[in-house]
Amino acid sequence: MRIADLVDQRVAIWGFGREGRAAITAIRAQLPSLPLALYCSEGEVEAARAFDPALTVFGHEPDAVALSAYDVVVKSPGISIYKPAVTTAQAQGTVFTSGTALWFGQNPSARVVAVTGTKGKSTTTALLAHLARSLGIRTALAGNIGLPLLELQGQSAELWAIELSSFQTGEAGPVELAVVTSLYEEHLDWHGSRERYVADKLKLGDVARTLLVNGQQANLMALTAGHPQRRVFGDAAGWHVADGFIRRGERDVFPVAQLGVPGLHNALNASAALAALDLLGYDALAAVPALATFRPLPHRLQPLGRRDGLDWINDSIATTPPAVVAALESLPGREVAVLVGGYDRGVDWAPFVAYAQAHPPRAIVSMGANGPRIEAVLNAGGVACPVRRVADLAAAVDEARACTPEGGVVLMSPGAPSFDQFKDYAERGRRFATLAGFAADATGIDGLGIR
């Protein structure tokens, strides 16, 4: 669907976050006289009317009856397409679209690499843009990483590096290359089941000319085996990590220790970005030196610095148990107190328990809504380290500070979303930084937009 297709339609915008505001602006730029309704929270009504006085603003969530009054509803990504009100309105003829879908409709000839995955998608997308720019390629970095595509409507780039969440993968148009970095359980509340989450995530492959996937994940390999142009990173024949190096086949290309972001999982993300450049026909080997100058993204194994004799690391983006394992694996030999817990989506914590059994950290501090459940499974597993349960992040920081020896690490890698106590992972990360004694000002992602 293109913006021009909204002419003479009854249109509503659902959501007044950055995606919603971008949709309003883009539609107004092309169809200034089109009547638009907006559904937002009660607390956003005043700001919405100031943003666009011509909007008809409703300060509540629409039900099926309200949604059925529109021909088209442009919804924000966080609103599940499986909500009963949505499915009922769809059955009665309402079409649901999004800013992502509208951008793809507006830009059918853009050269797009779309990156998704349960974990690693933001860093891989940003790495791809960073490496491409090092080759002098005018590259856009946008999407779920923090810049709605419609904010760049009308601008041009040689290459579009676009991150897509599982909420957005079904909204993408044709893409030259799709990259799937990993596949675990997540967002079960939005998708309704693990099976639906997997199916929605892999919809990206349906619109991709070439599909690049993580060869180290057997389930992902099996699920994508039918794609006619599937390629693989992470195996010995191509870009992969082995013996402390990023390798291309048998050739050592770059030492993992010199990578600008810590952890073997980030070296694998770099392998994905380099493989993508290769598949696009660029000189990936010429881009390799730029790996050393890539900076960690905020809230993703972000070193905050040293306070009270301790190193503090903000990994607030970690919203699954396997992500916590990856974070701990990036700190071998260190005395680590890890803070886990948050909003309970009902995911399985067995991978984290198994890792903690084999490699017990200095301490585990569980917090938030699923803190009791995490504590219970750890105790049932007989993990050989102290497990402390507290109510909230402030108490967790105090506990970690008290039980971590000098020279140790306090790692916040929650393994769960933040919605029980915070607006999002970024707010949680800023709060952690403040509690640890650091200025919470490193909240933006370098390189967003077109450069």
C-alpha positions in Angstrom: 0.0 0.0 0.0 1.2 3.5 -0.9 0.2 6.8 0.8 -1.6 7.8 -2.5 -3.9 4.8 -2.0 -5.4 6.5 1.1 -7.2 9.1 -1.0 -10.9 9.1 -0.2 -10.5 6.5 2.5 -11.5 6.8 6.1 -8.1 6.6 7.9 -7.1 6.3 11.5 -3.7 6.3 13.1 -3.3 4.0 16.1 -0.5 5.0 18.4 1.2 8.3 19.1 4.8 7.2 19.6 7.5 8.0 17.2 6.1 5.6 14.6 2.7 7.2 14.8 4.0 10.7 14.5 6.1 9.7 11.5 3.0 8.3 9.8 1.0 11.4 10.5 3.7 13.7 9.1 4.3 11.5 6.0 0.6 11.3 5.2 0.1 15.0 5.7 3.0 15.8 3.4 1.4 14.0 0.5 -2.4 14.3 1.4 -2.7 17.5 3.4 -6.5 17.6 3.3 -7.2 13.9 4.2 -9.2 13.6 7.4 -7.2 11.7 10.0 -8.3 10.2 13.3 -5.8 9.3 16.0 -6.2 6.8 18.9 -3.7 7.4 21.7 -3.5 7.3 25.5 -5.4 9.8 27.5 -2.2 11.4 28.6 -1.1 12.0 25.0 -4.3 13.8 23.9 -3.0 17.3 24.5 0.3 16.7 22.8 -1.4 15.1 19.9 -3.7 18.1 19.3 -0.7 20.4 19.5 1.2 18.2 17.0 -1.6 18.4 14.5 -4.6 20.5 15.3 -6.5 18.9 12.3 -6.5 15.5 13.9 -9.6 14.0 15.4 -8.1 12.7 18.6 -9.5 9.9 20.9 -7.7 9.3 24.2 -8.5 5.6 24.5 -7.9 2.3 22.9 -10.3 1.6 20.1 -12.6 -1.5 20.2 -13.8 -3.5 17.2 -16.7 -1.3 16.6 -14.5 1.8 16.5 -12.0 0.2 14.2 -14.6 -1.1 11.8 -15.6 2.5 11.1 -12.4 3.0 9.1 -11.3 1.7 5.8 -7.6 1.8 6.8 -5.9 1.8 10.2 -2.2 2.6 10.3 -1.1 1.0 13.6 2.2 1.2 15.5 4.4 -1.9 15.7 3.7 -2.7 19.4 0.0 -3.2 18.7 -0.5 -6.8 18.0 -2.3 -7.8 14.8 -3.8 -10.7 16.7 -5.8 -8.6 19.2 -9.4 -9.6 19.1 -10.5 -6.1 18.2 -8.2 -6.1 15.2 -9.2 -9.5 13.9 -12.9 -8.7 14.3 -12.4 -5.4 12.4 -10.4 -7.1 9.7 -13.2 -9.6 9.2 -15.5 -6.7 8.6 -13.3 -5.1 6.0 -10.9 -2.8 7.8 -7.4 -2.9 6.3 -4.5 -2.6 8.8 -1.2 -1.3 7.7 1.9 0.4 9.2 4.5 3.0 8.6 6.9 0.2 7.6 4.4 -1.2 5.0 3.8 2.3 3.7 7.5 3.0 3.3 8.0 -0.2 1.3 5.0 0.7 -0.9 6.5 4.1 -1.5 10.0 2.8 -2.3 9.7 -0.4 -4.4 13.1 0.1 -6.1 15.2 0.8 -3.0 18.2 -1.5 -2.4 17.3 -3.0 1.0 19.0 -5.3 3.4 16.4 -6.2 6.1 17.8 -7.7 9.3 15.8 -9.5 11.9 16.4 -12.1 14.6 15.6 -12.6 18.2 18.9 -11.2 19.3 21.7 -9.5 17.4 19.6 -7.7 14.8 20.4 -4.1 16.0 24.1 -4.6 16.3 24.2 -6.5 12.9 22.3 -3.8 11.2 24.4 -1.0 12.6 27.6 -3.0 11.8 26.4 -3.4 8.2 25.8 0.3 7.9 29.1 1.2 9.5 31.1 -1.2 7.2 29.3 -0.1 4.1 29.9 3.6 4.9 33.6 2.8 5.4 33.6 1.8 1.7 32.1 5.1 0.7 28.6 3.8 0.1 25.8 6.2 1.0 23.8 4.1 3.5 20.6 4.5 5.4 20.4 3.0 8.9 16.7 2.9 10.0 13.8 0.8 11.1 13.2 -0.8 14.5 16.7 0.3 15.5 15.3 3.7 16.5 14.4 5.7 13.4 11.0 5.0 11.7 11.4 4.5 8.0 8.8 7.2 7.2 11.0 9.8 8.8 13.3 9.3 5.8 10.5 9.3 3.2 11.6 11.2 0.1 15.3 10.8 0.8 17.7 8.6 -1.2 20.5 6.2 -0.4 22.5 3.6 -2.3 21.9 1.0 0.4 19.2 0.7 3.1 20.2 -1.2 6.2 16.8 -1.8 7.9 16.2 -3.5 11.2 12.8 -5.2 11.5 11.3 -6.7 14.6 9.0 -9.7 14.6 6.1 -7.2 14.7 7.3 -5.8 11.3 8.6 -8.7 9.3 5.2 -9.4 7.7 5.0 -5.7 6.6 8.1 -5.6 4.4 8.0 -5.4 0.7 10.4 -7.1 -1.7 14.0 -6.9 -0.3 17.3 -7.8 -2.0 18.7 -9.5 1.0 17.2 -10.6 4.3 19.4 -11.6 7.3 18.2 -13.7 10.2 20.7 -13.5 13.1 19.0 -15.9 15.5 15.7 -17.5 16.5 14.6 -18.1 20.1 11.4 -17.6 22.1 10.3 -14.0 22.6 7.3 -11.7 22.3 4.9 -14.6 23.0 2.4 -12.1 24.4 2.2 -10.2 21.0 2.2 -13.3 18.8 0.2 -15.6 21.0 2.4 -18.7 20.7 6.0 -19.7 19.9 4.8 -21.2 16.6 3.3 -18.0 15.5 6.3 -16.0 16.6 8.6 -18.2 14.5 6.2 -18.1 11.5 5.9 -14.3 11.7 9.7 -13.9 12.0 10.4 -16.0 9.0 7.8 -14.1 6.8 10.8 -11.9 5.9 12.2 -14.8 3.9 9.1 -14.9 1.7 9.9 -11.4 0.3 13.7 -11.8 0.1 15.5 -12.5 -3.1 18.4 -13.9 -1.0 18.1 -15.1 2.6 21.2 -15.2 4.9 20.9 -17.2 8.1 22.9 -18.2 11.1 24.4 -21.6 10.3 25.0 -22.4 14.0 21.3 -22.7 14.7 20.0 -26.1 13.6 16.3 -25.1 14.0 16.8 -22.0 11.9 18.6 -24.0 9.2 15.8 -26.6 9.2 13.0 -23.9 9.0 14.7 -22.1 6.1 15.9 -25.1 4.1 13.2 -24.5 1.4 14.4 -21.0 0.4 15.7 -21.2 -3.1 18.5 -18.6 -2.5 19.5 -19.4 1.1 23.0 -18.5 2.2 24.8 -19.1 5.5 27.1 -17.3 7.9 28.7 -18.9 10.9 29.9 -22.1 9.2 33.5 -23.0 8.2 33.0 -22.5 4.5 32.1 -18.8 4.8 32.3 -15.9 7.3 32.5 -17.4 10.8 34.4 -17.2 14.1 37.1 -19.6 15.2 40.2 -19.7 17.4 39.9 -16.0 18.3 39.5 -14.7 14.8 36.7 -13.7 12.4 37.4 -15.9 9.4 36.5 -16.1 5.8 36.8 -19.8 5.0 40.2 -20.9 6.2 41.6 -17.3 6.3 42.1 -15.4 9.5 40.7 -11.9 8.8 40.3 -10.0 12.1 41.1 -10.7 15.8 38.0 -10.9 17.9 39.9 -9.1 20.7 40.1 -6.0 18.5 36.4 -5.9 17.7 34.8 -2.7 18.9 32.0 -4.7 20.7 32.7 -7.5 23.2 31.7 -11.1 23.0 31.8 -14.0 20.6 28.1 -13.4 19.7 29.1 -9.9 18.5 31.9 -11.4 16.4 29.3 -13.6 14.9 27.1 -10.5 14.2 30.1 -9.0 12.5 30.4 -12.2 10.4 26.8 -11.7 9.3 27.4 -8.1 8.3 30.5 -9.0 6.3 28.7 -11.9 4.6 25.9 -9.5 3.7 28.4 -7.2 2.1 29.8 -10.0 0.1 26.4 -11.1 -1.1 25.6 -7.5 -2.2 28.7 -7.5 -4.4 30.8 -5.2 -2.2 34.4 -5.7 -1.1 33.9 -7.1 2.4 37.6 -7.6 3.0 38.3 -3.9 2.4 35.7 -3.0 5.0 37.2 -5.3 7.7 39.5 -2.7 9.3 36.4 -0.6 10.2 35.4 -3.3 12.7 37.8 -1.8 15.2 36.1 1.6 15.2 32.5 0.3 15.7 31.1 1.4 19.0 28.7 -0.7 21.2 25.1 0.4 20.9 23.5 1.8 24.0 22.0 -0.8 26.4 23.7 -3.7 24.5 26.7 -4.9 26.6 27.4 -1.2 27.0 30.4 -0.6 29.4 29.5 2.3 31.6 32.8 2.5 33.4 34.2 1.8 36.9 32.5 3.0 40.1 33.2 1.8 43.7 35.9 -0.5 42.4 33.5 -2.3 40.1 32.9 -2.4 36.4 29.3 -1.7 35.4 27.8 -3.0 32.2 24.3 -2.1 30.8 22.8 -4.9 28.8 19.2 -3.8 29.2 18.3 -4.9 25.7 18.7 -8.5 26.8 15.1 -9.7 27.0 15.5 -13.4 26.7 17.4 -16.0 28.8 19.8 -16.9 25.9 20.8 -13.3 25.7 21.9 -13.4 29.3 24.0 -16.4 28.6 25.7 -14.6 25.7 26.4 -11.6 28.0 28.0 -13.8 30.6 30.0 -15.7 28.0 31.5 -12.3 27.0 33.1 -12.0 30.5 35.2 -15.1 31.0 37.2 -15.3 34.2 35.5 -12.2 35.7 33.6 -12.1 39.1 30.2 -11.2 37.8 27.0 -10.3 39.7 24.2 -10.5 37.1 20.8 -8.7 37.5 18.0 -10.6 35.9 14.2 -10.3 35.8 11.4 -8.1 34.7 8.1 -8.5 32.9 7.0 -12.2 32.8 6.3 -13.4 29.2 6.4 -17.0 30.3 9.5 -18.0 28.5 11.7 -20.9 29.5 14.7 -20.1 31.8 16.3 -23.5 31.4 19.1 -22.3 29.1 20.2 -19.7 31.7 19.9 -22.3 34.6 22.0 -24.8 32.6 24.7 -22.2 32.0 24.7 -21.1 35.7 25.0 -24.7 36.8 28.1 -25.1 34.6 29.6 -21.6 35.1 28.2 -20.1 38.3 28.6 -16.3 38.4 29.6 -14.6 41.6 25.9 -13.9 42.3 22.5 -13.8 40.7 20.1 -11.1 41.7 16.5 -11.6 40.5 14.0 -8.8 40.5 10.7 -7.7 39.1 7.5 -9.5 38.2 9.2 -12.8 37.3 11.9 -12.5 39.9 10.3 -15.2 42.1 9.9 -17.6 39.2 13.6 -17.2 38.2 14.7 -17.7 41.8 12.6 -20.8 42.1 14.1 -22.5 38.9 17.6 -21.5 39.9 17.2 -23.0 43.4 15.6 -26.1 42.0 18.6 -26.5 39.7 21.0 -26.3 42.6 23.0 -23.4 41.1 26.2 -23.1 43.1 26.2 -19.3 43.7 24.2 -17.0 45.9 20.7 -16.2 44.5 19.1 -13.1 45.9 15.6 -11.9 45.2 14.7 -8.2 45.5 11.7 -6.1 44.5 13.1 -3.7 42.0 16.1 -2.4 40.1 17.3 0.0 42.8 17.4 -2.8 45.4 19.1 -5.1 42.8 21.9 -2.5 42.3 22.4 -2.2 46.0 22.5 -6.0 46.5 25.0 -6.4 43.6 27.2 -3.6 44.9 27.3 -5.3 48.3 28.1 -8.8 47.1 30.6 -8.1 44.2 34.3 -8.0 45.2 36.6 -5.2 44.1 37.5 -5.5 40.5 34.4 -7.5 39.7 31.5 -6.7 37.3 27.9 -5.7 37.9 26.1 -6.8 34.8 22.4 -5.9 34.2 21.3 -8.4 31.6 17.6 -8.9 32.6 16.5 -11.6 30.2 13.0 -10.2 30.3 11.2 -7.1 29.0 10.9 -4.0 31.2 7.2 -3.4 31.0 6.5 -4.4 34.6 8.4 -1.3 35.9 9.6 0.8 33.0 8.4 2.2 29.7 11.0 0.3 27.7 14.5 -1.2 27.9 16.1 2.2 27.2 14.4 3.8 30.2 15.5 0.8 32.3 19.1 1.1 31.0 19.2 4.8 31.8 17.9 4.1 35.3 20.6 1.5 35.9 23.3 3.9 34.8 22.0 6.5 37.2 21.8 4.1 40.1 25.3 3.0 39.4 26.5 6.6 39.5 26.9 7.4 35.8 25.3 10.1 33.7 22.5 8.5 31.7 23.1 10.5 28.6 24.4 7.9 26.1 20.9 7.0 24.9 21.2 7.7 21.2 22.5 5.3 18.5 25.3 6.7 16.4 24.8 6.7 12.7 21.0 6.7 12.4 19.7 8.2 9.1 21.6 8.5 5.8 25.3 9.1 5.6 
